[in-house]
Amino acid sequence: MIRHLMLAALLALPGLAHAAEALPLTEGVSEVRHPAWSKRATIYEVNIRQYTPEGTFRAFEKHLPRLRRMGVDVLWIMPVNPIAKQERKGSLGSYYAVSDYLAVNPEYGDMADFKHLVAEAHRQGFKVILDWVANHTGWDHVWTREHPDWYKRSAAGELEGYHYTDLSDHHEEVWADVIGLDYSKQAVRDGMIAAMKFWLTETGIDGFRCDVAWTLPVAFWDQARRELDAVKPVFLLAEADTPEMQARAFDMSYDWKLYHLLIDVAKGKADARDLAKHYTAPARRYPAGAMRMTFTSNHDENSWNGTDRELYGDGSDAMAVLAATLPGMPLVYSGQEEGLDKRLKFFDKDPIRWGKLPRAAFYQSLLALKHAHPALSSEHVPGNLEIIETGNPMVFAFRRIAGRDHLRVEVNISGEAQTYGVAGKPRSLAPWRWVISERR
């Protein structure tokens, strides 16, 4: 698959008179001090339950060497806490219906097994962040007995399923298997931060991916960041896209807008002009230095919205190239390197079928670019991105810049061969193909 990445090392790139000026990506400056290792890192989401037939920490551990060879730096491990039994969905329940913040789901192993995984991951050069569910718990969480006053109640004073509005596509539903915590109470905030500190001190993890982070007060996350950093410097990923969360709390948030745009492009509903507008006229501006996570799949998208084939058709590789080279930190989800061809079940056992890893070399080539080029820093920095006018809305081109390091990316975002121009020179690309050129 490396042959699909046409990487031409150029001695010099011509001046691009028609390139955009520094784009208005930022507003203000983030006060978050990102760990030094994070700025050109890549991230991989681990679904322990479905990763192996055993579905255990120990079984997953055997995959660490190949993931490191593929270029993965950060392991985002989906929730490892025990799952509530009351109102459980399916045979095994949702990973996000936690019954005890200080324990491990026996489905995966025990606390010693998790600590062993973290230690081994660190030994091999990974950082580990744990998926953390602060917004809600399962119905039989230990806090329902120890702190019943910590929960939201209906007008009648009863616990009820969590009412939810999805921030990605704004649909509304009720999560019947979980109940919401009441963050108007300082005791809830303090209790949650204490639980998070437990995992930092007891297991040595490097941070958290915070589930539905936008549902909680920014002030809570600001407090959490201060107190967690006092234990050790952490990396925090918010399942959110609200800029204020990246002022003092989170290192990185989701670039949902880009994700949905990539789907529309692959389906012929959008083109290079829409991609350019995402950066030249952004709906939201983030603090300078903020990071966004770029992706073509994750556990939610795969299980509920579709496989790469369903979402992108023949354009899946081209969309992955864009996600890996546009501003942000690229995510690979469990099984994408295998060409995951099914929607993994969310509440039941449904292991990934591993074979010859047909897309592993492709991802390895993309992640290697991230490591090799300062221009591909994950931080949003003014002047780092220039959009290149190609004269063809079916070809999207841009340049990433950091000092003398320049990387030019040109992608045919259609299923037909395209001709276009860059720097006054005619060029052509086969369907869904790309060229990446570098200058140092």
C-alpha positions in Angstrom: 0.0 0.0 0.0 3.0 2.3 0.4 3.0 2.7 -3.4 -0.3 4.5 -3.1 1.5 7.4 -1.3 3.3 9.1 -4.1 5.9 11.0 -2.1 8.1 13.2 -4.3 11.0 14.9 -2.5 11.4 18.3 -4.2 14.5 20.4 -4.0 12.3 23.5 -4.0 8.6 24.4 -4.2 7.7 27.3 -6.5 6.1 30.3 -4.9 2.3 29.9 -4.8 0.9 33.3 -5.7 -2.6 31.9 -5.5 -2.2 30.3 -2.1 -4.3 31.6 0.7 -2.8 33.9 3.2 -2.4 32.8 6.9 -5.8 31.4 7.7 -8.0 32.5 10.6 -7.9 29.3 12.5 -7.2 30.7 15.9 -8.5 33.2 18.4 -6.7 33.9 21.7 -4.0 31.7 23.1 -4.4 28.4 25.0 -3.1 28.3 28.5 -2.8 24.5 28.3 0.8 23.3 28.4 0.8 20.3 26.1 3.2 17.5 27.0 6.2 17.8 24.7 5.6 14.3 23.3 2.1 15.2 22.1 2.9 17.8 19.4 3.7 15.4 16.6 2.0 12.3 18.1 -0.5 9.9 16.5 -3.3 8.3 18.4 -5.0 4.8 18.2 -8.3 3.9 19.8 -8.3 0.4 21.5 -11.5 -1.5 21.8 -10.4 -4.2 24.3 -13.6 -6.2 24.2 -13.6 -6.7 20.4 -9.8 -6.6 19.8 -9.2 -10.3 20.3 -11.3 -13.5 20.7 -10.2 -13.4 24.4 -11.1 -9.7 24.8 -8.5 -9.2 27.6 -5.7 -6.8 28.4 -3.2 -9.6 28.2 -4.4 -10.7 24.7 -4.2 -7.1 23.4 -0.7 -6.7 24.8 0.6 -9.0 22.1 -0.4 -6.4 19.4 1.7 -3.7 20.9 4.9 -4.3 18.8 3.1 -4.1 15.5 1.2 -1.0 16.5 4.5 0.6 17.5 6.0 -0.4 14.1 2.9 1.2 12.4 3.8 4.5 14.1 1.3 4.7 16.9 2.3 6.9 19.8 -0.8 7.2 22.0 -3.1 4.4 23.0 -6.6 5.6 23.8 -8.2 2.7 25.7 -11.9 2.5 25.9 -13.4 2.4 29.4 -12.1 -0.4 31.6 -14.4 0.0 34.5 -17.0 -2.6 35.5 -20.3 -2.3 33.7 -23.6 -1.9 35.5 -26.1 -4.8 35.5 -29.3 -2.9 36.1 -30.9 -1.7 32.8 -28.0 -3.3 31.0 -28.2 -3.3 27.2 -27.3 -6.5 25.3 -25.5 -9.4 26.9 -22.4 -7.4 28.1 -23.7 -3.8 28.3 -22.3 -0.5 27.3 -18.6 0.3 28.1 -20.0 3.7 29.2 -22.4 2.5 31.9 -19.9 2.4 34.7 -20.7 0.7 38.1 -17.4 1.5 39.9 -14.8 4.2 39.1 -12.1 2.5 41.1 -12.3 -1.0 39.7 -11.6 -3.0 36.5 -14.2 -4.9 34.4 -13.4 -8.6 35.0 -14.3 -9.2 31.4 -10.9 -7.8 30.5 -8.8 -9.1 33.5 -8.0 -7.5 36.8 -6.2 -4.4 38.0 -2.8 -6.2 37.9 -3.4 -7.0 34.3 -4.2 -3.4 33.4 -1.1 -2.2 35.3 1.0 -4.7 33.4 -0.5 -3.4 30.1 0.3 0.2 30.9 3.9 -0.7 32.1 4.5 -2.7 28.9 3.1 0.0 26.7 5.4 2.5 28.4 8.4 0.2 27.9 7.7 0.1 24.2 7.4 3.8 23.9 3.6 4.4 24.0 1.6 6.9 26.1 -1.7 5.6 27.5 -4.9 7.6 28.0 -8.0 6.1 29.6 -11.5 6.7 28.4 -13.3 8.4 31.3 -17.1 8.7 31.8 -17.7 11.6 34.1 -21.1 12.7 33.0 -23.1 9.7 34.1 -23.0 6.2 35.7 -24.8 3.0 35.5 -28.0 2.6 37.7 -26.2 0.4 40.2 -23.0 2.3 40.5 -21.6 2.3 44.1 -22.3 6.0 44.4 -26.0 5.4 44.1 -25.8 3.8 47.5 -23.0 5.9 49.0 -24.0 9.3 47.6 -27.6 9.1 46.3 -27.8 12.9 46.5 -25.0 13.2 43.8 -27.5 12.3 41.0 -29.9 14.3 38.9 -33.6 13.7 39.6 -36.8 14.1 37.8 -39.5 16.6 39.0 -40.9 13.8 41.0 -37.5 13.2 42.7 -36.8 9.9 40.8 -33.7 8.8 39.0 -34.3 8.6 35.2 -32.4 7.6 32.1 -30.0 10.3 30.9 -31.5 12.7 28.3 -29.0 13.4 25.6 -28.5 15.7 22.6 -25.7 14.5 20.3 -23.2 17.3 19.7 -22.1 15.7 16.4 -25.4 15.7 14.6 -27.7 17.2 17.2 -30.2 14.3 17.4 -31.9 13.8 20.8 -32.5 10.6 22.6 -32.5 9.0 26.1 -29.7 6.7 27.3 -31.9 4.4 29.4 -29.0 2.4 30.8 -27.3 5.4 32.6 -28.2 8.2 35.1 -26.7 11.7 35.2 -24.5 13.1 37.9 -25.4 16.6 39.3 -22.4 18.9 38.7 -24.0 21.8 40.5 -22.7 20.1 43.6 -19.0 20.7 44.5 -18.9 17.3 46.2 -19.6 15.6 42.9 -16.8 17.5 41.2 -14.3 16.7 44.0 -15.3 13.0 44.0 -14.9 12.7 40.3 -11.4 14.3 40.3 -10.4 12.1 43.2 -11.4 9.0 41.2 -9.3 10.3 38.2 -6.3 10.9 40.4 -6.6 7.3 41.6 -5.9 6.0 38.0 -3.0 8.4 37.6 -1.3 7.4 40.8 -2.2 3.6 40.9 -1.7 2.7 37.2 0.6 5.4 35.7 -1.6 6.3 32.8 -0.8 9.6 31.0 -4.2 11.2 30.8 -7.8 10.7 29.8 -10.2 10.8 26.9 -13.3 12.4 28.5 -16.6 11.1 27.3 -19.3 13.6 26.3 -17.2 16.3 27.9 -19.3 19.1 26.5 -22.2 18.2 28.8 -20.3 19.2 32.0 -19.4 22.7 33.1 -16.1 24.1 31.7 -15.2 25.2 35.2 -15.2 21.6 36.3 -12.8 20.6 33.6 -10.6 23.7 34.4 -10.4 22.5 38.0 -9.8 18.9 37.0 -6.8 20.0 34.8 -5.2 22.0 37.6 -5.5 19.2 40.1 -4.5 16.4 37.7 -1.4 18.3 36.5 -0.4 18.7 40.2 -0.2 14.9 40.3 1.7 14.6 37.0 1.5 16.4 33.6 -1.5 14.9 31.7 -2.9 14.8 28.2 -6.7 15.4 28.0 -8.8 14.7 25.0 -12.4 16.1 25.1 -15.3 14.5 23.3 -16.4 18.0 22.4 -15.7 20.7 19.8 -16.3 23.8 21.9 -13.3 26.2 21.9 -13.7 27.4 25.5 -12.8 23.9 26.7 -9.4 24.3 25.2 -8.5 27.6 26.9 -7.4 26.0 30.2 -8.5 22.4 30.4 -8.1 20.2 27.3 -5.2 19.6 25.0 -7.4 18.3 22.1 -11.0 18.1 21.0 -12.8 16.4 18.1 -12.9 17.9 14.6 -16.4 16.6 13.9 -16.9 19.2 11.2 -14.1 17.8 9.2 -15.2 14.2 9.7 -18.7 14.9 8.4 -17.3 17.0 5.6 -15.0 14.1 4.5 -18.1 11.8 4.3 -19.9 14.4 2.2 -16.9 14.8 -0.1 -16.6 11.0 -0.6 -20.3 10.8 -1.4 -20.1 13.7 -3.9 -22.1 16.1 -1.8 -19.2 18.5 -1.2 -15.9 19.4 -2.9 -12.6 21.2 -2.5 -14.4 24.6 -2.0 -16.2 23.2 1.1 -13.0 21.8 2.5 -11.2 25.1 1.9 -14.1 27.0 3.7 -13.6 24.8 6.8 -10.3 26.6 7.2 -10.8 30.0 5.5 -14.1 30.7 7.1 -14.3 28.4 10.2 -17.5 28.3 12.2 -15.4 28.3 15.3 -12.0 29.6 16.1 -9.8 27.8 18.7 -7.1 29.2 20.9 -3.7 29.2 19.2 -1.9 26.0 20.3 -5.1 24.0 20.6 -5.2 20.6 19.0 -8.0 18.9 17.1 -8.4 15.2 16.6 -8.9 14.3 12.9 -10.4 10.9 12.0 -12.4 8.8 9.6 -13.7 6.4 12.2 -14.0 5.7 15.9 -16.0 3.4 18.1 -19.2 5.5 17.8 -18.9 6.0 14.0 -18.1 2.4 13.2 -20.8 0.9 15.4 -23.6 3.3 14.6 -22.9 5.1 11.3 -21.0 2.6 9.2 -17.7 1.0 8.1 -15.2 2.9 6.0 -16.6 1.2 2.9 -20.1 2.4 3.8 -19.0 5.9 4.6 -16.4 6.6 1.9 -16.7 3.9 -0.7 -13.5 3.8 -2.9 -12.4 7.1 -1.4 -11.5 5.8 2.0 -7.8 6.0 1.5 -8.0 9.5 0.1 -10.0 10.7 3.0 -7.5 9.1 5.4 -4.7 11.0 3.7 -6.6 14.3 4.3 -7.3 13.4 8.0 -3.6 12.6 8.5 -2.2 15.7 6.8 -4.6 18.5 7.6 -4.2 20.4 11.0 -4.7 18.1 14.0 -3.7 14.7 15.4 -4.7 11.7 13.3 -6.7 8.9 14.9 -6.8 5.2 13.7 -9.5 3.0 15.2 -9.2 -0.6 16.1 -9.3 -2.7 12.9 -8.9 0.1 10.3 -5.5 -1.3 9.4 -7.2 -4.6 8.7 -9.8 -2.9 6.5 -12.5 -3.5 9.1 -15.5 -4.6 7.1 -18.3 -4.7 9.7 -19.9 -2.5 12.3 -18.7 -3.9 15.6 -21.5 -4.7 18.0 -21.6 -2.3 20.9 -23.3 -4.3 23.7 -22.2 -7.9 22.8 -19.0 -9.8 21.9 -18.1 -9.3 18.3 -14.3 -9.7 17.8 -12.3 -8.2 14.9 -11.2 -10.7 12.3 -7.5 -10.1 12.0 -5.8 -11.3 8.8 -2.9 -10.0 6.7 -3.4 -6.3 7.7 -3.8 -5.1 4.1 -3.9 -1.4 5.1 -1.2 -1.4 7.8 1.6 -0.3 5.4 -0.6 2.6 4.2 -1.2 3.8 7.7 2.4 3.4 8.6 3.4 5.6 5.7 1.0 8.3 6.8 2.0 8.2 10.4 5.7 8.3 9.4 5.0 11.7 7.7 3.6 13.0 10.9 6.8 12.1 12.8 9.1 13.3 10.0 7.7 16.8 9.5 7.5 19.6 12.0 5.0 21.2 9.5 2.5 18.5 10.5 2.4 19.6 14.2 -0.9 18.9 15.8 -1.2 22.4 17.2 -3.3 25.1 15.5 -0.7 27.8 14.7 -1.4 30.8 12.5 0.4 30.6 9.1 0.8 26.8 9.3 -1.8 26.1 6.6 -2.2 27.5 3.1 -4.9 26.5 0.7 -3.8 26.2 -2.9 -6.2 27.1 -5.7 -6.1 24.3 -8.3 -8.8 25.5 -10.7 -10.6 22.2 -10.2 -13.1 21.7 -7.4 -12.4 18.0 -7.5 -8.8 18.5 -6.5 -8.0 19.8 -3.0 -4.5 21.1 -2.4 -2.8 22.7 0.5 0.6 23.4 2.0 1.7 22.9 5.7 4.5 25.1 6.8 6.9 25.3 9.8 10.0 27.3 9.2 11.9 25.7 6.3 9.8 22.5 6.5 7.1 22.6 3.8 4.7 19.8 2.8 2.4 20.1 -0.2 -0.6 17.8 -0.5 -2.8 17.4 -3.6 -5.7 15.0 -3.5 -8.2 13.9 -6.2 -11.4 13.8 -4.2 -13.4 12.1 -6.9 -13.8 8.8 -8.6 -12.8 10.1 -12.0 -9.3 11.2 -13.3 -8.8 14.9 -12.9 -6.5 17.6 -14.5 -5.6 20.7 -12.6 -2.9 23.3 -12.1 -0.5 24.1 -9.3 2.1 26.9 -9.5 1.2 27.4 -13.1 2.0 23.9 -14.1 -0.6 21.4 -15.5 -1.0 18.2 -13.5 -3.2 15.2 -13.4 -4.4 12.6 -10.8 -6.1 9.2 -11.2 -9.4 8.6 -9.3 -9.0 9.0 -5.5 -5.2 9.4 -5.8 -2.9 11.9 -4.3 0.6 13.3 -4.3 2.6 14.6 -1.3 5.7 16.7 -2.0 8.2 17.8 0.6 10.8 20.5 1.0 13.1 21.1 3.8 
